[in-house]
């Protein structure tokens, strides 16, 4: 993964911006409603984060060797509770250009006007390099882009420079897929949970600070790997569910959680940016019996765990 320098964002920024990165204007909104719009318009909070703490630092050590536990405070796991589950938009850059689209389980494609279009018409439109916006999906439908299946809605957007497929999906479903794309799904469940928290924190940063006006982040390792249903398994769904809504926080802000396959790569790529998790190191710690919060405490020193929730709950 490649990350930008900021490690935390002010909670007030998260509160005010979270609703803004979900839709774009292109001669009107998509005809398919956002089922979480009313929830996201409510004030979103980090619950359980510490107001004070030391700045996260980059842990030192040999490749894949977990940091020593000395002077490390284990972040407490937030109390169980309902969490906000915002939607985000993921540009399927690994599937560009979208050459074929298949619709499963009742999914349909519509123009921005709401008109339903046939698959034949859709493929004809994709062959034309003109501006346009087409949205495909349904509540339980699946959309296959270049032989890879996705939940949620697939927006096909062309601003005059070719078509891009953008997957609009709920955060927790996205996290379950990222965990399987970033880690082997047969790894220890505690390592998978640590990955889920890191992936969720990183994704939320890009809800606040989207990569473009049209999408929050891409699906490649430039951001974090995402493969739709291909990398969504029972173990990765369990990791997302067990940590649902939990993110890394520092002094009331949201941590942009860096991570890489090994400590060596992490130090080389992220050493100048701040704390970063080694995925192989997380697996080693999990095999030694550490829980996900203990693993995260080793790598993101000084950070706490918080739960994103809707105000008033």
HELIX and SHEET records of a PDB file:
HELIX    1   1 UNK A   11  UNK A   17  1                                   7    
HELIX    2   2 UNK A   37  UNK A   40  1                                   4    
HELIX    3   3 UNK A   93  UNK A   95  5                                   3    
HELIX    4   4 UNK A  119  UNK A  126  1                                   8    
HELIX    5   5 UNK A  171  UNK A  182  1                                  12    
HELIX    6   6 UNK A  189  UNK A  208  1                                  20    
HELIX    7   7 UNK A  228  UNK A  231  5                                   4    
HELIX    8   8 UNK A  234  UNK A  242  1                                   9    
HELIX    9   9 UNK A  263  UNK A  270  1                                   8    
HELIX   10  10 UNK A  279  UNK A  287  1                                   9    
HELIX   11  11 UNK A  292  UNK A  299  1                                   8    
SHEET    1   A 5 UNK A   8  UNK A   9  0                                        
SHEET    2   A 5 UNK A 253  UNK A 255 -1                                        
SHEET    3   A 5 UNK A 246  UNK A 250 -1                                        
SHEET    4   A 5 UNK A 304  UNK A 310 -1                                        
SHEET    5   A 5 UNK A  44  UNK A  47 -1                                        
SHEET    1   B 7 UNK A 116  UNK A 117  0                                        
SHEET    2   B 7 UNK A 108  UNK A 111 -1                                        
SHEET    3   B 7 UNK A 132  UNK A 137 -1                                        
SHEET    4   B 7 UNK A 153  UNK A 158 -1                                        
SHEET    5   B 7 UNK A 163  UNK A 170 -1                                        
SHEET    6   B 7 UNK A  87  UNK A  91 -1                                        
SHEET    7   B 7 UNK A 217  UNK A 218  1                                        
SHEET    1   C 3 UNK A 101  UNK A 104  0                                        
SHEET    2   C 3 UNK A 142  UNK A 145 -1                                        
SHEET    3   C 3 UNK A 148  UNK A 150 -1                                        
SHEET    1   D 2 UNK A 258  UNK A 260  0                                        
SHEET    2   D 2 UNK A 276  UNK A 278  1                                        
END                                                                             
